[in-house]
Amino acid sequence: MSVDGRVAIVTGAGNGLGRQHALLLAKNGAKIVVNDLGGGVDGTGQGDAADIVVEEIRDLGGEAVANKASVSDRDGAKSIVEDAVNAFGTVDIVVNNAGILRDKSFKNMTLDEWDIVINVHLNGSAYVTWNAWPIMYAKNYGRVILTSSVSGIFGSFGQANYGAAKMGMLGLMNNLAREGASHNVHTNCLSPGASTRMTASVPGSSIDPDNPDPNNHPGLVSPAVLHMAGEDAPNGRVIQAMGGRFASNVMYSNEPVELGLDAVDLFEDNVEQILDMSAAQPGGNFQSSND
């Protein structure tokens, strides 16, 4: 799990999961760019959360700099990578953790509430990674971590915008894992759960983010990030982490049912077999023409 001497960007690292990721990476010798706008969980406002985490890392004897740009702003995302290069000379690790919530049922959600969540989670992760990618690709080393969620992988009521963005992380991972493999740039997804400001904001929650449940502490998620940031990181995998419990999520496919040119006439008669997952295996049976 060696990250000693590596340069890591952690977005949304002013609180919760991101803060814990940054602290654990720093404790293991990584130099950290702590990115955080410092706003609320809905994406509004600004603050000095990044500066506070930088001081924590420095007090531990580590190296860190703060960046307060929004990942959803293209110039802001570029500045995060530029700060890493200016401060430490390169980028080795990108932990895309920044996120917000605008929870509503789909019928009550405005398109602005849709757009802002997609922009921060999915576009923001793409913008930061896109700026770091050429650096990692050119030197044949890089580790990219995207943050997904059970809300996307399995679904959740009232989080269509959030869930769509989080499932989009898997699509981005699947493609980047292939594109970066030949140059030792590995891309993986974290699917976390913890007592944080974000989960505390969900209606009906009794979570106190200032005093998180020790059994659901965000720090219990971060070992998965340390592994995915290290030299022995997998490529194209999803690790689910919550309360010190870890698992993997994998997409499964069943055997195709060959209907050929008679598909229009035969589909309904074969639909039960088409939907039968009893003998499904990991992976896909319909690959792109580029494979």
C-alpha positions in Angstrom: 0.0 0.0 0.0 3.0 2.3 -0.5 2.2 5.9 -1.1 5.3 7.3 0.5 6.5 10.3 -1.5 3.6 10.3 -3.9 1.6 13.4 -4.6 -2.1 13.0 -4.0 -5.1 15.3 -4.7 -8.1 14.8 -2.5 -11.2 16.8 -3.5 -13.8 17.7 -0.9 -11.2 17.0 1.8 -12.3 19.6 4.3 -14.6 17.3 6.2 -15.9 13.8 6.6 -14.6 11.1 4.2 -12.3 13.4 2.2 -10.6 14.6 5.4 -10.0 11.1 6.6 -8.7 10.0 3.2 -6.3 13.0 3.2 -5.1 12.3 6.7 -4.5 8.6 6.1 -2.6 9.2 2.9 -0.5 11.9 4.6 0.3 9.6 7.6 1.6 7.1 5.0 3.9 9.6 3.5 1.9 11.2 0.6 2.1 14.9 -0.1 -1.5 16.2 -0.3 -3.4 18.9 -2.1 -6.4 19.4 0.1 -9.2 20.7 -2.1 -12.4 22.0 -0.6 -14.7 24.9 -1.4 -15.7 25.1 2.2 -19.4 25.3 1.6 -22.4 23.4 2.8 -23.6 20.0 1.7 -25.9 21.6 -0.8 -22.9 23.3 -2.5 -23.6 26.8 -1.3 -21.2 29.1 0.5 -17.4 29.0 1.1 -15.1 28.6 4.0 -11.6 27.6 5.3 -12.1 23.9 5.8 -9.2 23.1 3.5 -6.8 25.3 5.5 -7.8 23.6 8.7 -7.0 20.1 7.2 -3.7 21.4 5.8 -2.7 22.5 9.3 -3.7 19.1 10.7 -1.4 17.4 8.2 1.5 19.7 8.8 1.1 19.2 12.6 1.5 15.5 11.9 4.8 16.3 10.1 3.3 15.9 6.6 3.3 18.2 3.6 0.1 19.7 2.2 -1.3 22.7 0.4 -4.9 24.0 0.2 -7.0 24.7 -2.8 -10.5 26.2 -2.5 -11.7 25.9 -6.1 -14.9 24.2 -7.2 -14.4 20.9 -9.1 -17.4 21.7 -11.2 -15.7 24.8 -12.6 -13.3 23.9 -15.5 -10.8 26.5 -14.5 -11.1 25.6 -10.9 -10.5 21.9 -11.6 -7.4 22.9 -13.6 -6.1 25.0 -10.7 -6.2 22.0 -8.4 -3.8 20.0 -10.6 -1.7 23.1 -11.2 -1.4 23.6 -7.5 -0.1 20.0 -7.1 2.5 20.5 -9.8 3.6 23.9 -8.5 3.9 22.7 -4.9 5.2 19.2 -5.4 6.2 18.8 -9.1 3.7 16.2 -10.3 0.5 14.3 -9.6 0.4 10.6 -8.8 -3.0 10.1 -7.1 -6.4 11.7 -7.7 -9.1 10.9 -5.1 -12.3 12.4 -6.5 -14.4 12.7 -3.3 -16.1 16.1 -3.6 -19.9 16.0 -3.7 -23.1 17.7 -2.7 -26.8 16.7 -2.2 -30.0 18.1 -3.5 -32.4 15.3 -2.5 -36.0 15.3 -3.9 -38.2 12.8 -5.6 -37.8 13.0 -9.3 -41.3 14.5 -9.9 -40.5 17.3 -7.4 -36.9 17.9 -8.5 -36.0 21.0 -10.6 -33.7 20.7 -13.6 -31.3 23.1 -11.8 -31.2 20.6 -8.9 -30.4 17.9 -11.4 -27.7 19.8 -13.1 -25.8 21.0 -10.1 -25.5 17.5 -8.6 -24.4 16.0 -11.9 -21.9 18.9 -12.4 -20.2 18.5 -9.0 -20.1 14.7 -8.9 -19.7 13.5 -12.4 -18.4 16.4 -14.3 -16.2 17.6 -11.4 -14.6 14.2 -11.2 -14.0 14.1 -15.0 -12.6 17.7 -15.0 -10.0 17.1 -12.3 -9.0 13.7 -13.7 -8.8 15.0 -17.2 -6.3 17.6 -16.1 -4.2 15.1 -14.2 -4.5 12.3 -16.7 -1.8 13.4 -19.2 0.8 13.8 -16.4 0.2 10.3 -15.1 -0.1 8.8 -18.5 3.2 10.3 -19.7 5.2 9.0 -16.7 3.5 5.6 -16.7 2.1 5.9 -13.2 -1.2 7.1 -11.8 -4.0 6.1 -9.5 -7.5 7.5 -9.9 -10.2 6.9 -7.4 -13.8 7.8 -8.2 -16.5 7.9 -5.5 -19.6 6.0 -6.3 -22.5 5.0 -4.0 -25.1 2.4 -3.3 -27.6 5.0 -4.3 -26.3 4.6 -7.9 -25.3 1.0 -7.9 -28.5 -0.3 -6.2 -30.8 2.7 -6.1 -32.3 4.9 -3.4 -35.6 6.9 -3.1 -35.3 10.6 -3.7 -31.8 10.6 -5.1 -32.2 10.3 -8.9 -29.7 13.1 -9.6 -27.2 11.8 -7.1 -27.7 8.1 -8.1 -27.3 8.9 -11.8 -24.0 10.7 -11.1 -22.8 7.9 -8.9 -23.6 5.2 -11.4 -21.9 7.4 -14.0 -18.7 6.9 -12.0 -18.8 3.2 -12.9 -19.0 4.0 -16.6 -16.2 6.4 -16.3 -14.1 3.9 -14.4 -14.7 1.1 -16.8 -13.4 3.1 -19.7 -10.5 4.8 -18.0 -9.4 1.5 -16.5 -9.0 0.2 -20.1 -7.4 3.4 -21.5 -4.9 3.7 -18.7 -3.9 0.1 -18.3 -1.0 0.1 -20.8 0.6 3.1 -18.9 0.1 1.8 -15.4 -2.7 4.3 -14.7 -5.3 2.4 -12.6 -8.8 3.6 -12.0 -11.2 2.3 -9.4 -14.4 3.2 -7.5 -15.1 3.5 -3.8 -18.7 3.0 -2.7 -18.6 4.4 0.9 -21.0 4.7 3.8 -20.3 6.7 7.0 -21.6 9.2 9.5 -20.8 12.5 7.8 -22.4 15.9 7.2 -23.8 14.6 4.0 -25.6 11.6 5.5 -26.7 13.8 8.4 -28.5 16.0 6.0 -30.8 13.2 4.7 -34.3 13.7 6.1 -35.0 11.6 9.2 -31.3 11.2 10.0 -30.1 11.3 13.6 -26.4 11.4 12.7 -24.2 14.0 14.5 -21.3 14.6 12.1 -19.3 16.4 14.8 -19.5 13.3 16.9 -19.8 10.4 14.4 -20.7 6.9 15.6 -17.4 5.1 16.3 -18.8 2.1 14.5 -19.6 4.1 11.4 -16.8 6.6 11.5 -15.6 7.9 8.1 -12.1 6.9 9.0 -13.1 3.2 8.7 -13.7 3.7 5.0 -10.3 5.2 4.2 -8.2 1.9 4.2 -9.9 1.1 0.9 -8.7 4.4 -0.5 -5.2 3.8 0.7 -5.1 0.5 -1.1 -6.5 1.9 -4.3 -4.0 4.7 -4.1 -1.0 2.3 -3.7 1.3 0.6 -6.1 -0.6 -2.7 -5.8 -3.9 -1.1 -6.6 -6.4 -3.1 -8.7 -7.8 -1.7 -11.9 -11.5 -1.3 -12.7 -12.8 -2.6 -9.4 -15.5 -1.3 -7.0 -14.9 -1.6 -3.3 -17.8 -1.0 -1.0 -16.8 0.2 2.5 -18.8 1.0 5.6 -18.1 0.7 9.4 -14.9 -1.4 8.9 -16.7 -3.8 6.5 -15.5 -4.2 2.9 -16.9 -5.9 -0.2 -16.7 -5.8 -4.0 -19.5 -5.0 -6.5 -19.3 -6.6 -9.9 -21.6 -6.4 -13.0 -23.0 -9.8 -14.1 -24.4 -11.0 -17.4 -26.3 -14.1 -18.4 -25.8 -16.1 -21.6 -27.4 -14.4 -24.7 -30.5 -15.9 -26.2 -30.1 -16.2 -29.9 -33.2 -15.0 -31.7 -31.6 -13.7 -34.9 -33.7 -12.2 -37.6 -36.9 -13.6 -36.0 -36.3 -11.4 -32.9 -39.5 -9.4 -33.4 -41.7 -12.5 -33.4 -39.8 -14.5 -30.8 -38.8 -12.0 -28.1 -41.9 -12.3 -25.9 -41.9 -16.1 -26.0 -38.3 -16.0 -24.7 -38.4 -13.1 -22.3 -38.2 -15.3 -19.2 -35.0 -16.9 -20.4 -33.6 -13.5 -21.4 -34.2 -12.1 -17.9 -33.1 -15.3 -16.1 -29.9 -14.5 -14.0 -29.7 -17.8 -12.2 -26.5 -18.8 -14.1 -25.1 -15.3 -14.7 -21.3 -14.8 -14.6 -19.2 -11.6 -14.0 -18.5 -9.6 -17.1 -20.4 -8.7 -20.3 -21.5 -10.7 -23.3 -21.9 -7.7 -25.6 -18.6 -5.9 -25.9 -17.9 -2.8 -28.0 -16.4 -3.1 -31.5 -13.2 -1.7 -30.1 -12.5 -4.7 -27.9 
